[in-house]
Amino acid sequence: MSTAPDGWFRKLETIKAHPELISGAELITIQNLAYWRGAPKAKDVELVDALYERCREMAQ
């Protein structure tokens, strides 16, 4: 069972579904994180949260 923060993987999937909203380097990082299993590091959670918020803002 994953100990990732609630919603973390859902946010990751949302970002992956909208690659046009983030930079290429960010997308590569996200794709790498998507294959990673277990609890993400705090910096990974912060990155996903920030990119998710940007995707939400740009999608509006």
C-alpha atoms as an extended CHARMM CRD file, in Angstrom:
* protein
*
        60  EXT
         1         1  MET       CA              0.0000000000        0.0000000000        0.0000000000  PROA      1               0.0000000000
         2         2  SER       CA              1.2880000000        3.4310000000       -0.9100000000  PROA      2               0.0000000000
         3         3  THR       CA              1.9390000000        5.9870000000        1.7780000000  PROA      3               0.0000000000
         4         4  ALA       CA              1.7730000000        8.8300000000       -0.7320000000  PROA      4               0.0000000000
         5         5  PRO       CA             -0.2820000000       11.8610000000        0.2790000000  PROA      5               0.0000000000
         6         6  ASP       CA             -3.9660000000       11.5970000000       -0.5360000000  PROA      6               0.0000000000
         7         7  GLY       CA             -4.6080000000       12.5990000000       -4.1210000000  PROA      7               0.0000000000
         8         8  TRP       CA             -0.9470000000       12.6600000000       -5.1340000000  PROA      8               0.0000000000
         9         9  PHE       CA             -1.2420000000       10.0330000000       -7.8590000000  PROA      9               0.0000000000
        10        10  ARG       CA             -4.5180000000       11.5580000000       -9.0680000000  PROA      10              0.0000000000
        11        11  LYS       CA             -2.7630000000       14.9220000000       -9.4800000000  PROA      11              0.0000000000
        12        12  LEU       CA              0.0920000000       13.1890000000      -11.2700000000  PROA      12              0.0000000000
        13        13  GLU       CA             -2.3520000000       11.6170000000      -13.7420000000  PROA      13              0.0000000000
        14        14  THR       CA             -4.0720000000       14.9740000000      -14.3140000000  PROA      14              0.0000000000
        15        15  ILE       CA             -0.7480000000       16.6140000000      -15.1620000000  PROA      15              0.0000000000
        16        16  LYS       CA              0.2050000000       13.7520000000      -17.4930000000  PROA      16              0.0000000000
        17        17  ALA       CA             -3.1570000000       14.1290000000      -19.2430000000  PROA      17              0.0000000000
        18        18  HSD       CA             -2.4080000000       17.7880000000      -20.0690000000  PROA      18              0.0000000000
        19        19  PRO       CA              1.2500000000       17.8910000000      -21.1740000000  PROA      19              0.0000000000
        20        20  GLU       CA              0.5700000000       20.9910000000      -23.2780000000  PROA      20              0.0000000000
        21        21  LEU       CA              0.2310000000       23.0210000000      -20.0780000000  PROA      21              0.0000000000
        22        22  ILE       CA              3.7320000000       22.3910000000      -18.7330000000  PROA      22              0.0000000000
        23        23  SER       CA              7.2890000000       22.5420000000      -20.0600000000  PROA      23              0.0000000000
        24        24  GLY       CA              9.0850000000       19.6040000000      -21.6200000000  PROA      24              0.0000000000
        25        25  ALA       CA             11.5390000000       19.3100000000      -18.7350000000  PROA      25              0.0000000000
        26        26  GLU       CA              8.6980000000       19.3180000000      -16.2290000000  PROA      26              0.0000000000
        27        27  LEU       CA              6.8550000000       16.6580000000      -18.2160000000  PROA      27              0.0000000000
        28        28  ILE       CA              9.9260000000       14.3970000000      -18.2360000000  PROA      28              0.0000000000
        29        29  THR       CA             10.2070000000       14.8030000000      -14.4680000000  PROA      29              0.0000000000
        30        30  ILE       CA              6.5270000000       13.9590000000      -14.0520000000  PROA      30              0.0000000000
        31        31  GLN       CA              6.8330000000       10.9090000000      -16.3070000000  PROA      31              0.0000000000
        32        32  ASN       CA              9.7840000000        9.7170000000      -14.2200000000  PROA      32              0.0000000000
        33        33  LEU       CA              7.8150000000       10.2120000000      -11.0030000000  PROA      33              0.0000000000
        34        34  ALA       CA              4.8640000000        8.3380000000      -12.4900000000  PROA      34              0.0000000000
        35        35  TYR       CA              6.9510000000        5.1670000000      -12.6970000000  PROA      35              0.0000000000
        36        36  TRP       CA              8.2290000000        5.5350000000       -9.1670000000  PROA      36              0.0000000000
        37        37  ARG       CA              6.5010000000        3.4400000000       -6.4820000000  PROA      37              0.0000000000
        38        38  GLY       CA              6.1350000000        4.1500000000       -2.7800000000  PROA      38              0.0000000000
        39        39  ALA       CA              5.9360000000        7.3860000000       -0.8830000000  PROA      39              0.0000000000
        40        40  PRO       CA              7.1960000000       10.3630000000       -2.8770000000  PROA      40              0.0000000000
        41        41  LYS       CA              9.7760000000       12.6910000000       -1.4160000000  PROA      41              0.0000000000
        42        42  ALA       CA              8.5340000000       16.0270000000       -0.0910000000  PROA      42              0.0000000000
        43        43  LYS       CA             10.0880000000       17.8860000000       -3.0320000000  PROA      43              0.0000000000
        44        44  ASP       CA              8.2340000000       15.5770000000       -5.4480000000  PROA      44              0.0000000000
        45        45  VAL       CA              4.9380000000       16.3400000000       -3.7340000000  PROA      45              0.0000000000
        46        46  GLU       CA              5.6730000000       20.0740000000       -3.9080000000  PROA      46              0.0000000000
        47        47  LEU       CA              6.4930000000       19.8400000000       -7.6260000000  PROA      47              0.0000000000
        48        48  VAL       CA              3.3280000000       17.9020000000       -8.4190000000  PROA      48              0.0000000000
        49        49  ASP       CA              1.2110000000       20.3020000000       -6.3550000000  PROA      49              0.0000000000
        50        50  ALA       CA              2.7050000000       23.3420000000       -8.1080000000  PROA      50              0.0000000000
        51        51  LEU       CA              2.2860000000       21.8920000000      -11.6010000000  PROA      51              0.0000000000
        52        52  TYR       CA             -1.2470000000       20.7430000000      -10.8120000000  PROA      52              0.0000000000
        53        53  GLU       CA             -2.1770000000       24.2710000000       -9.7220000000  PROA      53              0.0000000000
        54        54  ARG       CA             -0.6390000000       25.7000000000      -12.9130000000  PROA      54              0.0000000000
        55        55  CYS       CA             -2.5960000000       23.2030000000      -15.0320000000  PROA      55              0.0000000000
        56        56  ARG       CA             -5.8120000000       24.1800000000      -13.2560000000  PROA      56              0.0000000000
        57        57  GLU       CA             -5.1510000000       27.8950000000      -13.7950000000  PROA      57              0.0000000000
        58        58  MET       CA             -4.2430000000       27.4970000000      -17.4660000000  PROA      58              0.0000000000
        59        59  ALA       CA             -7.2240000000       25.2320000000      -18.1470000000  PROA      59              0.0000000000
        60        60  GLN       CA             -9.6780000000       27.8870000000      -16.9590000000  PROA      60              0.0000000000
